[in-house]
């Protein structure tokens, strides 16, 4: 959350539940088999459980995932499991309560920890933890996060600090994958690589004998653009073919103007064909105008493992962002359906993927 907060998107500009489901049906019919709901914060959307229940009814959809800040997770977990959520990702950048409040601009650290414990207790395995590593803030906690994987079925993913509007990114704050890996190997020299799929965005490792594992998302120092199979739909209905690109196509406007299924597929295909071979690189990205990450979410991610837009390439993931700083987010595709959580004036004065 930027220190000055964010301007919330008017609710009328966000995708409605029916619009999310219309796009979901379209992508699943074309071969998408995984959808992630992210944000912003998807769990503050009042109709989140209704959306998940309807997604679960889509024939051919194998996996529904949710990425959350974990604040309300404990209370909502029974409903999420009953509705059909298969996978959970929880954003947690620090294990120090005071740092947590500084990063997120709100209290709630112990609520998040309780949510993680409850998810494990209810059988989610693994529970994924997303940790953005920032020099001078939390790079000294790398070993503490890895230690969490010893006795718990956690998959801690360390994410390189990425440039977005409002996060005051600079190169000196970024801790590279190699630097993180070297630090962890000093403590656990027998750290071993875990084989993965070509389209995985995380380089996975495990300490022998540990129940969980860790991984690195190396968007800046070792990009995976060539194997990226993800698209993203923002909370206000814009299609982003690259998280770091500032080009967007409004599927919301197409839907509201009465576009047919074939017209929507043509628009999506045209956008994907314009996708660059790789992003512009960390130095150029830092100079580009792009949304703050908190405004990309109400996000649903869709894994498009058989969605053939280009005859030579499959795109296993689509994201719907539901929260574009309002109240909704999703990833793989990623549908961002979760909006940014409003902060009080007091929190704003004391003042995060």
N, C-alpha and C positions, 0 to 999 in steps of 0.2 A: 504494500500500500504506500503510494507516494506520501511524503510528509504533509503536503497540502491537501490530501484527499483527492477524490475524483468527482466529476460531475456525473450524476446518474443519468443514464439514458431513459427518456420517457417510455413508460410502459407500452404505449401505442406503437412504438418503433421496434419493440422486441417481437421475436417469433412467438406466436400463440402455441398452445399445446397441439392444436390440430394442424398447424403449419409444420411443426416439428415432426409430427407423425406422418404427415403427407410426404415430406422429404425422406423420412426413414423408410416408408414403404417403397418409395421409388428406388432408393439405393439397395435395399435388401432384394427387391425383385431383380436387380441387375447384378446380384452376386455378393453384396456386402454381408459378412457374417459376424462382424463384431462392431458394437457401438459403445462409445464411452461418453458419459455425461460429465462435463467438467464446468469450469467457471472462469472468473468469478467464483461464486459458491452455489452449486446446484441445489444443495439441501435446504436453502431458504426459500426455494420456489414452492408455493403452497400445493401445486398440482404435480409435484415431482413423482410421488408414488403412483398417481394415475397414469402418468406418462410411461413409467417403467412397466406397469401392468400391461398397457397396450403394446409396448415394444415386445414384451415377452410373447405375445400372441402372433408375432410375425413369423411365418414359416420360412425357415432358412437362416434365421438369426440365431447363432450359436452362443454368443457371449455378450452380456451387458456389463459394462464396467462403470464405476463412478470414481471421479477424483474430487476430493473434498478437503477443506481445511480442518475437518474433524471436530469443530466446535459443538455441533449438534448431533454428532454421530451416535453417541451412546443411546440417546432417546429414540432415534430413528432406525437403528439397526434391525430390530425385529421386523419392522415394516418393509425395510429394504430387502431383507432376505426373503420374506414372504412374497414380495412383488416380483422377485426374480433376479436380483443383482448377483452376478457371479464373481466379480473381482473388485477389490477396493484399493485405491491409491490415496494416501493421506499426506498432505503437504506439511512438513515440519522441518524448519531450518535450524533449530537449536534445541538443546536439552536444558538450557538455562532459562528459568522463568522470566527473569528481568530482560534478557535479550529477546525473548519471545514477544514480550509486550512492546519493545522498541521496534521490532521488525513488522509486526502485524498491526500496530497502533491500537491494541486492545488486550485485555486480560483474557485468560482462557486456556493457559498451558495445560493445567491439570485436567481440564475437560477433554483435550485432545489425547492425552496419555490414557485416560479412562476409555476413550473410544477405541484406541488401538488394542488395549487389553481385552475389551469386550468383543471386538472383531475376531481376535484369536480364539477367545473362549467359545464363540459361536461357530468356529470351524473354518473361517476364511484362512486359506493357506496357499501361497503366502499372502501376507498383508504387505503391500508395498509402501515404502516411505520415500517421498520425494524431498531431497534436501539440496537447495541451491547454495553452493559454497562461495563465500565472499571473503576476500582477504581483509584482515583487520576486524572481522566480525565473528566468523564461526569456523575458520579453517583449523583452529586449535581444537575443534571437537570431532575431527575425523575419526580418531581412534575410539572415542566414546560411542559414536554411531555404529562402528563396526562391531564393537563389543556386544551391542544389543542383539546381534545375529547369532550369538553363541548358543543361547538356550531358547530362542523364540523363532518361529517360522516367519521371519521378516526378510524382505528384499529391500535393502536400503540402496537407493539410487542417488549418487552424487551428481549434481547437474552443474555444468560450467555456467558461470554468471553471464547472462546474455543481455545485449542492449535493447531496451524498450523505452519509449517515452516515459519520463518521470522517475526512472530509477538511477539517474546520474551515473550511468555506466562509464567506466574508463578501464583501459587495459590493465592498469596496476591493481585493480580490485579483483581481476579474474585469476583464479587458481586453476591451472591446466590439469587435465586428466593425468598427464605424466607426473606432474608434481604431487598430486594426490596419491597416485599409485606408489611412488617412491616412498612417501611418508608412511603409508600403511605397511609396506614391505619391510620397513625397518623394525616394526613390531611383530609382524607375521611374515617372515621371509619365505615360508612355504605356501603362500597364497597361490591358488591355482585357478586357471582360466576355466570357465564353464562354457562348453560348446553351445552355440545358439543358432538361430535361423538367419538367413541372409538379410531379411528385412527388420531384424531387431534393432531398436535404436539405442539399447544399452549394452555396453561391453560388460559381461557378467563374470564375477569371480567368487570364490568361496575359500574360507579358511578351513582346512581339513578338520573334520570333527565337529564343526559348527552346524547347527540346525538350519540356519538361514544362509543368505548370501548377500553380496553387494554388487553394485554395478556403477558404471559411469556413462553419463550422457554427454557426449563430446561435441556438441554443436559448433563450438568455436574453434578448438584446436585441431580437431580431426573429424570434419563434417562427414555425414553419412547420406548426403544428398542423392548420390547415385543409386542407393537402394531404398530410398524413402518411398513408402507406399501410403502416405497419409495425406488427407485433405482435412480442412477445417472449415466449419460453418460457425460464424460468430453469433453472439446472442441476438444481434439485430438482423441476422439472416444473410450475411455476406459470406461468399465462398472465398477462402484463402487457400491457394495451392501451395504456398510456402509460409510458414510462420513468420519468417523474417522479411517477406516481401510486403510492399505497401500497396500492391495491386489487389483489388477486391471486386467481386461481381455480386450484385444483389439478387439472390434467389428469392428473398422476401418480396421484392418489387415485382419479380416475374410471376410469383404465385398470386399476388394481389391484383395483377393485371389480367389474370385468367390464362396464363401460359399452359399449354398441354404438356403431357409427359414427354413426348418426342421433342418439343421445344426446349424443355428443361434439360434433357439429356444432351441436346446439341450445344446448349450454353455451357454446361459443365465440361463437355468434351473439348470445346474450343478453349476454355480457360486452362484445362490441364495440358493441352498441346502447347500452350504458351509458357509453360513452366520451364524455368531455366535449368540448365544442367546442374548447377550448384548455386548456393547463395553468394552474396557479394563479398563475403569475407568480413572478419570482425571489425576491421578499421572502417570499411565503407558502411557496414550496417550501422555502426554507432553514429554515423552522420545522417542516416535516413530517417524520414518522418514515418513513424509507425505507432500503432496504438500502445498504450501501457498494457502490460500483460493482464492486469486486473480487469481491463475493459474488453479483452478478447473472449473471456469466458462467458458464460452459460454455454458450455462447450460440450458437444457430444462427439466422441471420436469413433469413427467407423473403420473397422478393418475390412477392406474391400478385397478379399482374397480371390475373388473371381470376377471383379468388376472390370471389364475390358473396355476402356474408353479408347485407348490406342491399340491397334491390332498387335503391336509389339510389346505392350507393357500392361501388367496387371497392377491395380492399386488396391491392396488389401485393407486400407483404412480410410474412414471418413470421420471428421470431427464436427459436432454441432456445439457451438458456444451459446449457452443459454443466458449468460448473465451480463454481458456488456455493461458493466457498471450499473445495473438496474437490479435485477433479481433473478437471473437465470443463466446455464452453460453445459458442453460435451465433446470428446477426442477420438479417433480411429475408425468411418470418418471421425473427426472430433466435432461433436455438436456442443457448442458452448451454450448451455441453457441456464446457467446459474449466474446471477448478477453479483456485483460487488456488494459486500455487506456494509450498509451505512454505518458511520461512526458518529458518536455524539460530539457536541461541541467541546466538551471537556476532554474527550479522548483526542480530538483533533489538536488541541492545544498541547497535550503531552507527547504529542507525537514527537509491507514487504517489498518466482519462477521464473 
